[in-house]
Structures are given as structure tokens and as C-alpha cells.
Amino acid sequence: MLSKHRKHDLYGMAPALSSAFFISLEEAETLLAQWMMNFRDDGQYHMIYATKESLHE
């Protein structure tokens, strides 16, 4: 969903994620930030980065 959306301000996508996946806005913002940290155009994911906070959820 996000990779096809060409919006410059992806932080504005958190409410849409929250609604689409029935999660809290806070969780949507965390997931969005993780996606932005890890996104690769080539789709090759050999390593995924996560924040300390997300590891405790």
C-alpha cells in the first residue's frame, strides 16, 4: 500500500494505516517509521532495522 503511494509526506499516512488495519494511531506511526527506515526500491531485504521501542511491544 505504502510503496505504491507517491505521497511526499508519508507521516501523513499514519491515520490511513490506523484505519485500514484497525490499530492505534501510535502503533501505526511506529510501523510507518520502521517501514520508512527499512524501505528499499529493489525489494532485497537482507537486514531489517527496528527501534528499541518496537522490540518491547
PQR file of N, CA, C, O and H, with PARSE charges and radii, in Angstrom:
ATOM      1  N   MET A   1       0.831  -1.189   0.000 -0.4000 1.5000
ATOM      2  CA  MET A   1       0.000   0.000   0.000 -0.0000 2.0000
ATOM      3  C   MET A   1       0.874   1.250   0.000  0.5500 1.7000
ATOM      4  O   MET A   1       0.664   2.160  -0.802 -0.5500 1.4000
ATOM      5  N   LEU A   2       1.844   1.290   0.892 -0.4000 1.5000
ATOM      6  CA  LEU A   2       2.664   2.494   1.005 -0.0000 2.0000
ATOM      7  C   LEU A   2       3.634   2.645  -0.147  0.5500 1.7000
ATOM      8  O   LEU A   2       3.868   3.759  -0.616 -0.5500 1.4000
ATOM      9  H   LEU A   2       2.015   0.551   1.543  0.4000 1.0000
ATOM     10  N   SER A   3       4.205   1.541  -0.615 -0.4000 1.5000
ATOM     11  CA  SER A   3       5.203   1.644  -1.674 -0.0000 2.0000
ATOM     12  C   SER A   3       4.588   2.129  -2.980  0.5500 1.7000
ATOM     13  O   SER A   3       5.294   2.688  -3.819 -0.5500 1.4000
ATOM     14  H   SER A   3       4.015   0.636  -0.235  0.4000 1.0000
ATOM     15  N   LYS A   4       3.298   1.928  -3.169 -0.4000 1.5000
ATOM     16  CA  LYS A   4       2.625   2.398  -4.374 -0.0000 2.0000
ATOM     17  C   LYS A   4       2.124   3.826  -4.228  0.5500 1.7000
ATOM     18  O   LYS A   4       1.805   4.477  -5.222 -0.5500 1.4000
ATOM     19  H   LYS A   4       2.724   1.473  -2.487  0.4000 1.0000
ATOM     20  N   HIS A   5       2.055   4.310  -3.016 -0.4000 1.5000
ATOM     21  CA  HIS A   5       1.551   5.651  -2.747 -0.0000 2.0000
ATOM     22  C   HIS A   5       2.700   6.642  -2.875  0.5500 1.7000
ATOM     23  O   HIS A   5       3.685   6.542  -2.144 -0.5500 1.4000
ATOM     24  H   HIS A   5       2.314   3.781  -2.208  0.4000 1.0000
ATOM     25  N   ARG A   6       2.588   7.577  -3.773 -0.4000 1.5000
ATOM     26  CA  ARG A   6       3.683   8.511  -4.053 -0.0000 2.0000
ATOM     27  C   ARG A   6       3.519   9.829  -3.307  0.5500 1.7000
ATOM     28  O   ARG A   6       3.763  10.896  -3.872 -0.5500 1.4000
ATOM     29  H   ARG A   6       1.787   7.658  -4.367  0.4000 1.0000
ATOM     30  N   LYS A   7       3.116   9.767  -2.075 -0.4000 1.5000
ATOM     31  CA  LYS A   7       2.927  10.962  -1.266 -0.0000 2.0000
ATOM     32  C   LYS A   7       4.259  11.377  -0.657  0.5500 1.7000
ATOM     33  O   LYS A   7       4.977  10.532  -0.123 -0.5500 1.4000
ATOM     34  H   LYS A   7       2.918   8.900  -1.616  0.4000 1.0000
ATOM     35  N   HIS A   8       4.604  12.658  -0.726 -0.4000 1.5000
ATOM     36  CA  HIS A   8       5.881  13.121  -0.198 -0.0000 2.0000
ATOM     37  C   HIS A   8       5.924  13.042   1.323  0.5500 1.7000
ATOM     38  O   HIS A   8       6.966  12.712   1.889 -0.5500 1.4000
ATOM     39  H   HIS A   8       4.021  13.344  -1.160  0.4000 1.0000
ATOM     40  N   ASP A   9       4.839  13.330   1.980 -0.4000 1.5000
ATOM     41  CA  ASP A   9       4.795  13.311   3.437 -0.0000 2.0000
ATOM     42  C   ASP A   9       4.180  11.992   3.903  0.5500 1.7000
ATOM     43  O   ASP A   9       2.974  11.918   4.139 -0.5500 1.4000
ATOM     44  H   ASP A   9       3.993  13.598   1.520  0.4000 1.0000
ATOM     45  N   LEU A  10       5.000  10.960   4.035 -0.4000 1.5000
ATOM     46  CA  LEU A  10       4.487   9.659   4.435 -0.0000 2.0000
ATOM     47  C   LEU A  10       3.993   9.648   5.869  0.5500 1.7000
ATOM     48  O   LEU A  10       3.182   8.795   6.232 -0.5500 1.4000
ATOM     49  H   LEU A  10       5.980  11.021   3.844  0.4000 1.0000
ATOM     50  N   TYR A  11       4.467  10.586   6.701 -0.4000 1.5000
ATOM     51  CA  TYR A  11       3.960  10.642   8.069 -0.0000 2.0000
ATOM     52  C   TYR A  11       2.466  10.905   8.087  0.5500 1.7000
ATOM     53  O   TYR A  11       1.782  10.541   9.043 -0.5500 1.4000
ATOM     54  H   TYR A  11       5.126  11.278   6.406  0.4000 1.0000
ATOM     55  N   GLY A  12       1.960  11.525   7.052 -0.4000 1.5000
ATOM     56  CA  GLY A  12       0.527  11.761   6.941 -0.0000 2.0000
ATOM     57  C   GLY A  12      -0.259  10.492   6.660  0.5500 1.7000
ATOM     58  O   GLY A  12      -1.489  10.521   6.668 -0.5500 1.4000
ATOM     59  H   GLY A  12       2.516  11.820   6.275  0.4000 1.0000
ATOM     60  N   MET A  13       0.415   9.391   6.413 -0.4000 1.5000
ATOM     61  CA  MET A  13      -0.248   8.124   6.116 -0.0000 2.0000
ATOM     62  C   MET A  13      -0.642   7.355   7.376  0.5500 1.7000
ATOM     63  O   MET A  13      -1.407   6.394   7.288 -0.5500 1.4000
ATOM     64  H   MET A  13       1.414   9.367   6.406  0.4000 1.0000
ATOM     65  N   ALA A  14      -0.144   7.750   8.531 -0.4000 1.5000
ATOM     66  CA  ALA A  14      -0.435   7.009   9.768 -0.0000 2.0000
ATOM     67  C   ALA A  14      -1.930   6.866  10.041  0.5500 1.7000
ATOM     68  O   ALA A  14      -2.364   5.770  10.396 -0.5500 1.4000
ATOM     69  H   ALA A  14       0.478   8.531   8.603  0.4000 1.0000
ATOM     70  N   PRO A  15      -2.739   7.913   9.897 -0.5600 1.5000
ATOM     71  CA  PRO A  15      -4.177   7.727  10.138  0.2800 2.0000
ATOM     72  C   PRO A  15      -4.808   6.715   9.179  0.5500 1.7000
ATOM     73  O   PRO A  15      -5.696   5.960   9.574 -0.5500 1.4000
ATOM     74  N   ALA A  16      -4.356   6.696   7.924 -0.4000 1.5000
ATOM     75  CA  ALA A  16      -4.890   5.728   6.959 -0.0000 2.0000
ATOM     76  C   ALA A  16      -4.505   4.309   7.351  0.5500 1.7000
ATOM     77  O   ALA A  16      -5.320   3.394   7.240 -0.5500 1.4000
ATOM     78  H   ALA A  16      -3.635   7.310   7.603  0.4000 1.0000
ATOM     79  N   LEU A  17      -3.274   4.118   7.806 -0.4000 1.5000
ATOM     80  CA  LEU A  17      -2.845   2.796   8.274 -0.0000 2.0000
ATOM     81  C   LEU A  17      -3.634   2.360   9.498  0.5500 1.7000
ATOM     82  O   LEU A  17      -4.044   1.205   9.615 -0.5500 1.4000
ATOM     83  H   LEU A  17      -2.611   4.862   7.896  0.4000 1.0000
ATOM     84  N   SER A  18      -3.838   3.303  10.402 -0.4000 1.5000
ATOM     85  CA  SER A  18      -4.589   3.023  11.616 -0.0000 2.0000
ATOM     86  C   SER A  18      -5.993   2.522  11.281  0.5500 1.7000
ATOM     87  O   SER A  18      -6.474   1.550  11.864 -0.5500 1.4000
ATOM     88  H   SER A  18      -3.505   4.241  10.306  0.4000 1.0000
ATOM     89  N   SER A  19      -6.632   3.191  10.344 -0.4000 1.5000
ATOM     90  CA  SER A  19      -7.986   2.797   9.940 -0.0000 2.0000
ATOM     91  C   SER A  19      -8.000   1.493   9.158  0.5500 1.7000
ATOM     92  O   SER A  19      -8.855   0.638   9.387 -0.5500 1.4000
ATOM     93  H   SER A  19      -6.241   3.980   9.871  0.4000 1.0000
ATOM     94  N   ALA A  20      -7.062   1.338   8.242 -0.4000 1.5000
ATOM     95  CA  ALA A  20      -7.046   0.157   7.378 -0.0000 2.0000
ATOM     96  C   ALA A  20      -6.773  -1.127   8.148  0.5500 1.7000
ATOM     97  O   ALA A  20      -7.327  -2.177   7.824 -0.5500 1.4000
ATOM     98  H   ALA A  20      -6.367   2.033   8.056  0.4000 1.0000
ATOM     99  N   PHE A  21      -5.921  -1.047   9.169 -0.4000 1.5000
ATOM    100  CA  PHE A  21      -5.526  -2.255   9.892 -0.0000 2.0000
ATOM    101  C   PHE A  21      -6.074  -2.327  11.310  0.5500 1.7000
ATOM    102  O   PHE A  21      -5.705  -3.209  12.086 -0.5500 1.4000
ATOM    103  H   PHE A  21      -5.471  -0.194   9.432  0.4000 1.0000
ATOM    104  N   PHE A  22      -6.967  -1.381  11.644 -0.4000 1.5000
ATOM    105  CA  PHE A  22      -7.624  -1.377  12.955 -0.0000 2.0000
ATOM    106  C   PHE A  22      -6.609  -1.411  14.098  0.5500 1.7000
ATOM    107  O   PHE A  22      -6.716  -2.217  15.023 -0.5500 1.4000
ATOM    108  H   PHE A  22      -7.267  -0.664  11.014  0.4000 1.0000
ATOM    109  N   ILE A  23      -5.623  -0.517  14.012 -0.4000 1.5000
ATOM    110  CA  ILE A  23      -4.605  -0.399  15.055 -0.0000 2.0000
ATOM    111  C   ILE A  23      -4.618   1.038  15.567  0.5500 1.7000
ATOM    112  O   ILE A  23      -5.197   1.922  14.934 -0.5500 1.4000
ATOM    113  H   ILE A  23      -5.536   0.138  13.261  0.4000 1.0000
ATOM    114  N   SER A  24      -3.989   1.265  16.696 -0.4000 1.5000
ATOM    115  CA  SER A  24      -3.957   2.613  17.255 -0.0000 2.0000
ATOM    116  C   SER A  24      -3.092   3.517  16.379  0.5500 1.7000
ATOM    117  O   SER A  24      -2.243   3.043  15.625 -0.5500 1.4000
ATOM    118  H   SER A  24      -3.519   0.547  17.210  0.4000 1.0000
ATOM    119  N   LEU A  25      -3.318   4.804  16.489 -0.4000 1.5000
ATOM    120  CA  LEU A  25      -2.531   5.771  15.731 -0.0000 2.0000
ATOM    121  C   LEU A  25      -1.064   5.689  16.134  0.5500 1.7000
ATOM    122  O   LEU A  25      -0.184   5.795  15.280 -0.5500 1.4000
ATOM    123  H   LEU A  25      -4.008   5.189  17.102  0.4000 1.0000
ATOM    124  N   GLU A  26      -0.792   5.503  17.414 -0.4000 1.5000
ATOM    125  CA  GLU A  26       0.586   5.381  17.895 -0.0000 2.0000
ATOM    126  C   GLU A  26       1.287   4.177  17.259  0.5500 1.7000
ATOM    127  O   GLU A  26       2.431   4.279  16.816 -0.5500 1.4000
ATOM    128  H   GLU A  26      -1.507   5.417  18.108  0.4000 1.0000
ATOM    129  N   GLU A  27       0.593   3.041  17.218 -0.4000 1.5000
ATOM    130  CA  GLU A  27       1.180   1.843  16.607 -0.0000 2.0000
ATOM    131  C   GLU A  27       1.387   2.052  15.110  0.5500 1.7000
ATOM    132  O   GLU A  27       2.400   1.620  14.560 -0.5500 1.4000
ATOM    133  H   GLU A  27      -0.336   2.958  17.577  0.4000 1.0000
ATOM    134  N   ALA A  28       0.449   2.704  14.455 -0.4000 1.5000
ATOM    135  CA  ALA A  28       0.583   2.993  13.025 -0.0000 2.0000
ATOM    136  C   ALA A  28       1.785   3.887  12.755  0.5500 1.7000
ATOM    137  O   ALA A  28       2.509   3.673  11.783 -0.5500 1.4000
ATOM    138  H   ALA A  28      -0.374   3.055  14.901  0.4000 1.0000
ATOM    139  N   GLU A  29       2.001   4.879  13.600 -0.4000 1.5000
ATOM    140  CA  GLU A  29       3.160   5.765  13.436 -0.0000 2.0000
ATOM    141  C   GLU A  29       4.465   4.994  13.615  0.5500 1.7000
ATOM    142  O   GLU A  29       5.422   5.218  12.873 -0.5500 1.4000
ATOM    143  H   GLU A  29       1.413   5.053  14.389  0.4000 1.0000
ATOM    144  N   THR A  30       4.514   4.091  14.591 -0.4000 1.5000
ATOM    145  CA  THR A  30       5.703   3.275  14.825 -0.0000 2.0000
ATOM    146  C   THR A  30       5.981   2.372  13.630  0.5500 1.7000
ATOM    147  O   THR A  30       7.115   2.294  13.157 -0.5500 1.4000
ATOM    148  H   THR A  30       3.737   3.909  15.194  0.4000 1.0000
ATOM    149  N   LEU A  31       4.953   1.693  13.143 -0.4000 1.5000
ATOM    150  CA  LEU A  31       5.121   0.805  12.000 -0.0000 2.0000
ATOM    151  C   LEU A  31       5.531   1.576  10.750  0.5500 1.7000
ATOM    152  O   LEU A  31       6.363   1.106   9.973 -0.5500 1.4000
ATOM    153  H   LEU A  31       4.032   1.757  13.527  0.4000 1.0000
ATOM    154  N   LEU A  32       4.956   2.745  10.557 -0.4000 1.5000
ATOM    155  CA  LEU A  32       5.301   3.583   9.417 -0.0000 2.0000
ATOM    156  C   LEU A  32       6.760   4.015   9.482  0.5500 1.7000
ATOM    157  O   LEU A  32       7.463   3.981   8.472 -0.5500 1.4000
ATOM    158  H   LEU A  32       4.280   3.126  11.188  0.4000 1.0000
ATOM    159  N   ALA A  33       7.217   4.416  10.652 -0.4000 1.5000
ATOM    160  CA  ALA A  33       8.613   4.828  10.819 -0.0000 2.0000
ATOM    161  C   ALA A  33       9.547   3.657  10.529  0.5500 1.7000
ATOM    162  O   ALA A  33      10.582   3.844   9.889 -0.5500 1.4000
ATOM    163  H   ALA A  33       6.646   4.444  11.473  0.4000 1.0000
ATOM    164  N   GLN A  34       9.201   2.454  10.986 -0.4000 1.5000
ATOM    165  CA  GLN A  34      10.023   1.281  10.718 -0.0000 2.0000
ATOM    166  C   GLN A  34      10.048   0.969   9.225  0.5500 1.7000
ATOM    167  O   GLN A  34      11.096   0.631   8.674 -0.5500 1.4000
ATOM    168  H   GLN A  34       8.360   2.302  11.506  0.4000 1.0000
ATOM    169  N   TRP A  35       8.901   1.083   8.576 -0.4000 1.5000
ATOM    170  CA  TRP A  35       8.844   0.828   7.139 -0.0000 2.0000
ATOM    171  C   TRP A  35       9.734   1.820   6.394  0.5500 1.7000
ATOM    172  O   TRP A  35      10.457   1.440   5.473 -0.5500 1.4000
ATOM    173  H   TRP A  35       8.050   1.358   9.024  0.4000 1.0000
ATOM    174  N   MET A  36       9.681   3.088   6.790 -0.4000 1.5000
ATOM    175  CA  MET A  36      10.498   4.097   6.113 -0.0000 2.0000
ATOM    176  C   MET A  36      11.989   3.854   6.346  0.5500 1.7000
ATOM    177  O   MET A  36      12.796   4.093   5.448 -0.5500 1.4000
ATOM    178  H   MET A  36       9.094   3.397   7.538  0.4000 1.0000
ATOM    179  N   MET A  37      12.365   3.385   7.530 -0.4000 1.5000
ATOM    180  CA  MET A  37      13.772   3.089   7.818 -0.0000 2.0000
ATOM    181  C   MET A  37      14.275   1.920   6.976  0.5500 1.7000
ATOM    182  O   MET A  37      15.453   1.873   6.621 -0.5500 1.4000
ATOM    183  H   MET A  37      11.709   3.190   8.259  0.4000 1.0000
ATOM    184  N   ASN A  38      13.407   0.992   6.660 -0.4000 1.5000
ATOM    185  CA  ASN A  38      13.819  -0.246   6.007 -0.0000 2.0000
ATOM    186  C   ASN A  38      13.486  -0.339   4.530  0.5500 1.7000
ATOM    187  O   ASN A  38      13.914  -1.290   3.876 -0.5500 1.4000
ATOM    188  H   ASN A  38      12.450   1.030   6.948  0.4000 1.0000
ATOM    189  N   PHE A  39      12.743   0.604   3.977 -0.4000 1.5000
ATOM    190  CA  PHE A  39      12.294   0.503   2.594 -0.0000 2.0000
ATOM    191  C   PHE A  39      13.461   0.474   1.621  0.5500 1.7000
ATOM    192  O   PHE A  39      14.412   1.246   1.744 -0.5500 1.4000
ATOM    193  H   PHE A  39      12.395   1.376   4.508  0.4000 1.0000
ATOM    194  N   ARG A  40      13.374  -0.419   0.663 -0.4000 1.5000
ATOM    195  CA  ARG A  40      14.362  -0.495  -0.419 -0.0000 2.0000
ATOM    196  C   ARG A  40      13.610  -0.606  -1.737  0.5500 1.7000
ATOM    197  O   ARG A  40      12.673  -1.394  -1.856 -0.5500 1.4000
ATOM    198  H   ARG A  40      12.602  -1.046   0.563  0.4000 1.0000
ATOM    199  N   ASP A  41      14.014   0.175  -2.719 -0.4000 1.5000
ATOM    200  CA  ASP A  41      13.378   0.129  -4.038 -0.0000 2.0000
ATOM    201  C   ASP A  41      13.521  -1.234  -4.702  0.5500 1.7000
ATOM    202  O   ASP A  41      12.622  -1.677  -5.417 -0.5500 1.4000
ATOM    203  H   ASP A  41      14.776   0.816  -2.623  0.4000 1.0000
ATOM    204  N   ASP A  42      14.652  -1.902  -4.466 -0.4000 1.5000
ATOM    205  CA  ASP A  42      14.896  -3.185  -5.126 -0.0000 2.0000
ATOM    206  C   ASP A  42      14.204  -4.362  -4.444  0.5500 1.7000
ATOM    207  O   ASP A  42      14.177  -5.463  -4.992 -0.5500 1.4000
ATOM    208  H   ASP A  42      15.382  -1.542  -3.885  0.4000 1.0000
ATOM    209  N   GLY A  43      13.646  -4.143  -3.258 -0.4000 1.5000
ATOM    210  CA  GLY A  43      12.927  -5.202  -2.557 -0.0000 2.0000
ATOM    211  C   GLY A  43      13.813  -6.264  -1.938  0.5500 1.7000
ATOM    212  O   GLY A  43      13.313  -7.295  -1.487 -0.5500 1.4000
ATOM    213  H   GLY A  43      13.667  -3.248  -2.812  0.4000 1.0000
ATOM    214  N   GLN A  44      15.113  -6.037  -1.906 -0.4000 1.5000
ATOM    215  CA  GLN A  44      16.043  -7.008  -1.332 -0.0000 2.0000
ATOM    216  C   GLN A  44      16.297  -6.655   0.134  0.5500 1.7000
ATOM    217  O   GLN A  44      16.955  -5.661   0.441 -0.5500 1.4000
ATOM    218  H   GLN A  44      15.519  -5.200  -2.273  0.4000 1.0000
ATOM    219  N   TYR A  45      15.775  -7.471   1.014 -0.4000 1.5000
ATOM    220  CA  TYR A  45      15.892  -7.205   2.444 -0.0000 2.0000
ATOM    221  C   TYR A  45      16.749  -8.272   3.111  0.5500 1.7000
ATOM    222  O   TYR A  45      16.256  -9.346   3.454 -0.5500 1.4000
ATOM    223  H   TYR A  45      15.241  -8.278   0.764  0.4000 1.0000
ATOM    224  N   HIS A  46      18.022  -7.978   3.292 -0.4000 1.5000
ATOM    225  CA  HIS A  46      18.919  -8.908   3.954 -0.0000 2.0000
ATOM    226  C   HIS A  46      18.991  -8.614   5.444  0.5500 1.7000
ATOM    227  O   HIS A  46      19.342  -9.488   6.238 -0.5500 1.4000
ATOM    228  H   HIS A  46      18.423  -7.105   3.013  0.4000 1.0000
ATOM    229  N   MET A  47      18.662  -7.395   5.822 -0.4000 1.5000
ATOM    230  CA  MET A  47      18.692  -6.997   7.222 -0.0000 2.0000
ATOM    231  C   MET A  47      17.556  -5.989   7.441  0.5500 1.7000
ATOM    232  O   MET A  47      17.333  -5.106   6.613 -0.5500 1.4000
ATOM    233  H   MET A  47      18.377  -6.686   5.178  0.4000 1.0000
ATOM    234  N   ILE A  48      16.858  -6.127   8.541 -0.4000 1.5000
ATOM    235  CA  ILE A  48      15.768  -5.214   8.890 -0.0000 2.0000
ATOM    236  C   ILE A  48      16.163  -4.492  10.167  0.5500 1.7000
ATOM    237  O   ILE A  48      16.622  -5.116  11.124 -0.5500 1.4000
ATOM    238  H   ILE A  48      17.040  -6.844   9.214  0.4000 1.0000
ATOM    239  N   TYR A  49      15.984  -3.183  10.180 -0.4000 1.5000
ATOM    240  CA  TYR A  49      16.287  -2.382  11.356 -0.0000 2.0000
ATOM    241  C   TYR A  49      15.011  -2.115  12.135  0.5500 1.7000
ATOM    242  O   TYR A  49      13.948  -1.929  11.544 -0.5500 1.4000
ATOM    243  H   TYR A  49      15.611  -2.676   9.402  0.4000 1.0000
ATOM    244  N   ALA A  50      15.109  -2.094  13.443 -0.4000 1.5000
ATOM    245  CA  ALA A  50      13.971  -1.795  14.303 -0.0000 2.0000
ATOM    246  C   ALA A  50      14.444  -0.887  15.427  0.5500 1.7000
ATOM    247  O   ALA A  50      15.610  -0.920  15.822 -0.5500 1.4000
ATOM    248  H   ALA A  50      15.973  -2.245  13.923  0.4000 1.0000
ATOM    249  N   THR A  51      13.532  -0.082  15.933 -0.4000 1.5000
ATOM    250  CA  THR A  51      13.863   0.779  17.054 -0.0000 2.0000
ATOM    251  C   THR A  51      13.797  -0.020  18.346  0.5500 1.7000
ATOM    252  O   THR A  51      13.136  -1.057  18.396 -0.5500 1.4000
ATOM    253  H   THR A  51      12.585  -0.055  15.612  0.4000 1.0000
ATOM    254  N   LYS A  52      14.468   0.447  19.389 -0.4000 1.5000
ATOM    255  CA  LYS A  52      14.413  -0.219  20.684 -0.0000 2.0000
ATOM    256  C   LYS A  52      12.983  -0.329  21.182  0.5500 1.7000
ATOM    257  O   LYS A  52      12.574  -1.358  21.721 -0.5500 1.4000
ATOM    258  H   LYS A  52      15.005   1.290  19.348  0.4000 1.0000
ATOM    259  N   GLU A  53      12.228   0.744  20.995 -0.4000 1.5000
ATOM    260  CA  GLU A  53      10.849   0.772  21.477 -0.0000 2.0000
ATOM    261  C   GLU A  53      10.012  -0.312  20.812  0.5500 1.7000
ATOM    262  O   GLU A  53       9.193  -0.950  21.474 -0.5500 1.4000
ATOM    263  H   GLU A  53      12.560   1.580  20.558  0.4000 1.0000
ATOM    264  N   SER A  54      10.205  -0.530  19.510 -0.4000 1.5000
ATOM    265  CA  SER A  54       9.388  -1.510  18.808 -0.0000 2.0000
ATOM    266  C   SER A  54       9.701  -2.941  19.247  0.5500 1.7000
ATOM    267  O   SER A  54       8.847  -3.821  19.140 -0.5500 1.4000
ATOM    268  H   SER A  54      10.870  -0.012  18.972  0.4000 1.0000
ATOM    269  N   LEU A  55      10.900  -3.175  19.731 -0.4000 1.5000
ATOM    270  CA  LEU A  55      11.262  -4.509  20.179 -0.0000 2.0000
ATOM    271  C   LEU A  55      10.571  -4.886  21.484  0.5500 1.7000
ATOM    272  O   LEU A  55      10.454  -6.068  21.809 -0.5500 1.4000
ATOM    273  H   LEU A  55      11.594  -2.460  19.817  0.4000 1.0000
ATOM    274  N   HIS A  56      10.115  -3.884  22.230 -0.4000 1.5000
ATOM    275  CA  HIS A  56       9.456  -4.129  23.512 -0.0000 2.0000
ATOM    276  C   HIS A  56       7.950  -4.201  23.390  0.5500 1.7000
ATOM    277  O   HIS A  56       7.262  -4.404  24.390 -0.5500 1.4000
ATOM    278  H   HIS A  56      10.210  -2.925  21.966  0.4000 1.0000
ATOM    279  N   GLU A  57       7.425  -4.040  22.196 -0.4000 1.5000
ATOM    280  CA  GLU A  57       5.965  -4.067  22.005 -0.0000 2.0000
ATOM    281  C   GLU A  57       5.473  -5.465  21.734  0.5500 1.7000
ATOM    282  O   GLU A  57       4.273  -5.672  21.550 -0.5500 1.4000
ATOM    283  H   GLU A  57       7.984  -3.875  21.383  0.4000 1.0000
TER
END
